[in-house]
Amino acid sequence: MEMFQWIAVVLIWVVPVLLSYLSYRRLQKEERQELKQEIGSPLIFFTYVPFVIGVLLFLSGSEAVTGLKAVQDAGMASAFFGWIVLWIGNVVTKAESAARSFSMIDVGIFVLVAYVQLL
């Protein structure tokens, strides 16, 4: 890999972590405790974590950065898995309206079809 690719991969992974840490440091003690309780929920590890890691993997594997198709595919699969679990969780808990649920389905199918067509 060239130097640009190494720098891009490091920035793709370091910038979100650094921004998250700085945001956490700005929170009040009560907000920090509330965030810790929310992160302790097992649903977080099946929804947001795979989605965020999937997007970062997808960006890391893109043609402009490394060009590793396997990393890009793994990122897309992980992000799609997180999206599906998040959608199912929202439908089961009735946290969203039916119209929003259908629009989430439409967006997910559109992104998946677009990705498959770009293969």
PETAFEN-V736175 format. One record per residue. SS is DSSP state (~ for helix, > for strand, _ for the rest). PSI is psi in whole degrees, 0 to 359 (* if undefined). D_CENTER is the distance of its C-alpha to the mean C-alpha in whole Angstrom. Layout:
BEGIN
ss=SS psi=PSI d_center=D_CENTER
ss=SS psi=PSI d_center=D_CENTER
END
This chain:
BEGIN
ss=_ psi=145 d_center=25
ss=_ psi=168 d_center=26
ss=~ psi=321 d_center=26
ss=~ psi=319 d_center=24
ss=~ psi=318 d_center=21
ss=~ psi=316 d_center=21
ss=~ psi=318 d_center=21
ss=~ psi=316 d_center=18
ss=~ psi=316 d_center=16
ss=~ psi=317 d_center=17
ss=~ psi=322 d_center=16
ss=~ psi=325 d_center=13
ss=~ psi=330 d_center=12
ss=~ psi=320 d_center=15
ss=~ psi=311 d_center=14
ss=~ psi=322 d_center=11
ss=~ psi=316 d_center=13
ss=~ psi=317 d_center=16
ss=~ psi=323 d_center=15
ss=~ psi=318 d_center=14
ss=~ psi=316 d_center=17
ss=~ psi=323 d_center=19
ss=~ psi=320 d_center=18
ss=~ psi=320 d_center=18
ss=~ psi=333 d_center=22
ss=~ psi=348 d_center=23
ss=_ psi=150 d_center=22
ss=_ psi=167 d_center=26
ss=~ psi=320 d_center=27
ss=~ psi=318 d_center=26
ss=~ psi=325 d_center=23
ss=~ psi=317 d_center=22
ss=~ psi=318 d_center=23
ss=~ psi=319 d_center=21
ss=~ psi=319 d_center=18
ss=~ psi=321 d_center=19
ss=~ psi=320 d_center=20
ss=~ psi=321 d_center=17
ss=~ psi=332 d_center=15
ss=_ psi=348 d_center=18
ss=_ psi=133 d_center=17
ss=~ psi=336 d_center=16
ss=~ psi=331 d_center=14
ss=~ psi=320 d_center=11
ss=~ psi=348 d_center=11
ss=~ psi=354 d_center=11
ss=_ psi=286 d_center=8
ss=~ psi=321 d_center=6
ss=~ psi=309 d_center=6
ss=~ psi=325 d_center=6
ss=~ psi=311 d_center=3
ss=~ psi=314 d_center=2
ss=~ psi=323 d_center=5
ss=~ psi=317 d_center=5
ss=~ psi=318 d_center=5
ss=~ psi=320 d_center=7
ss=~ psi=319 d_center=9
ss=~ psi=315 d_center=10
ss=~ psi=323 d_center=11
ss=~ psi=327 d_center=13
ss=_ psi=2 d_center=14
ss=_ psi=160 d_center=15
ss=_ psi=325 d_center=19
ss=_ psi=336 d_center=20
ss=_ psi=288 d_center=18
ss=_ psi=332 d_center=19
ss=_ psi=17 d_center=20
ss=_ psi=105 d_center=19
ss=~ psi=325 d_center=18
ss=~ psi=321 d_center=17
ss=~ psi=319 d_center=14
ss=~ psi=317 d_center=13
ss=~ psi=319 d_center=14
ss=~ psi=321 d_center=12
ss=~ psi=317 d_center=9
ss=~ psi=318 d_center=9
ss=~ psi=318 d_center=11
ss=~ psi=316 d_center=8
ss=~ psi=320 d_center=5
ss=~ psi=320 d_center=9
ss=~ psi=313 d_center=10
ss=~ psi=321 d_center=7
ss=~ psi=316 d_center=8
ss=~ psi=314 d_center=12
ss=~ psi=321 d_center=12
ss=~ psi=317 d_center=11
ss=~ psi=314 d_center=13
ss=~ psi=318 d_center=16
ss=~ psi=320 d_center=16
ss=~ psi=323 d_center=17
ss=~ psi=316 d_center=19
ss=~ psi=318 d_center=21
ss=~ psi=357 d_center=21
ss=_ psi=39 d_center=22
ss=_ psi=346 d_center=20
ss=_ psi=160 d_center=20
ss=_ psi=166 d_center=23
ss=~ psi=321 d_center=23
ss=~ psi=319 d_center=23
ss=~ psi=323 d_center=19
ss=~ psi=316 d_center=18
ss=~ psi=324 d_center=20
ss=~ psi=326 d_center=18
ss=~ psi=322 d_center=15
ss=~ psi=314 d_center=17
ss=~ psi=314 d_center=18
ss=~ psi=316 d_center=15
ss=~ psi=317 d_center=13
ss=~ psi=320 d_center=16
ss=~ psi=314 d_center=17
ss=~ psi=317 d_center=14
ss=~ psi=316 d_center=15
ss=~ psi=318 d_center=18
ss=~ psi=320 d_center=18
ss=~ psi=317 d_center=16
ss=~ psi=321 d_center=19
ss=~ psi=332 d_center=21
ss=~ psi=352 d_center=20
ss=_ psi=* d_center=20
END
